[in-house]
Amino acid sequence: MQLWVGLGNPGPQYAMHRHNIGFMAMDVIADIYRFSPPTKKFQGWVQEGRIGNHKILLLKPATFMNESGRSVRAALDFYKLSVEDITVFYDELDLPAMKVKVKQGGGAAGHNGIRSMIQHVGENFRRIRMGIGHPGHKDRVTGYVLGNFHKSELDALSDFLGAVAAEAGWLADGDDVRFQSDLALRLNG
């Protein structure tokens, strides 16, 4: 079993924030692959399903971003999984909007959700860094990250999330390189 975690903040007022792109990815993956309806578990929402031959558990922590690691630790312990079984989807300021980089391990790079994950489960989990772009100046970062995607970005966001979900089979198979290359082809083709 693999544990795929989308980072975000719970509540309808945060639903379209750039910071919630991880939650959005979980929702689209669950929809496309017909995962079970969400259930409240591990201080979050859990959905079970399969992608190819792989059993996947989707988790959206309801602990708010800064405490995401607590929810993930609870799921990890319950299913007796290791940190290497975790894939985390989250927003990345330092990538252009609607671009993806996959990375194994590393530091938090200023992301509070990732900082919490490292604190509770260690750092050696796979990261799906989903670009949201940068507002241009560090004084504008908080408002930008905690702001909604603009209406003009919604079609691109929908295409992006759909492409991430469509190529998720490569992630389930552990082929990060193929995931990134096929995703780029799908988005730029």
HELIX and SHEET records of a PDB file:
HELIX    1   1 PRO A   12  TYR A   14  5                                   3    
HELIX    2   2 ARG A   18  ASN A   20  5                                   3    
HELIX    3   3 ILE A   21  ILE A   32  1                                  12    
HELIX    4   4 MET A   65  GLU A   67  5                                   3    
HELIX    5   5 SER A   68  TYR A   79  1                                  12    
HELIX    6   6 VAL A   83  ASP A   85  5                                   3    
HELIX    7   7 ASN A  112  VAL A  121  1                                  10    
HELIX    8   8 LYS A  138  ARG A  140  5                                   3    
HELIX    9   9 VAL A  141  VAL A  145  1                                   5    
HELIX   10  10 LYS A  151  GLU A  153  5                                   3    
HELIX   11  11 LEU A  154  ALA A  166  1                                  13    
HELIX   12  12 ALA A  168  ASP A  173  1                                   6    
HELIX   13  13 ASP A  176  ASN A  188  1                                  13    
SHEET    1   A 7 THR A  39  LYS A  41  0                                        
SHEET    2   A 7 GLY A  44  ILE A  51 -1                                        
SHEET    3   A 7 HIS A  54  PRO A  61 -1                                        
SHEET    4   A 7 GLN A   2  GLY A   6  1                                        
SHEET    5   A 7 ILE A  86  GLU A  92  1                                        
SHEET    6   A 7 ARG A 126  GLY A 131  1                                        
SHEET    7   A 7 VAL A 100  GLN A 104 -1                                        
END                                                                             
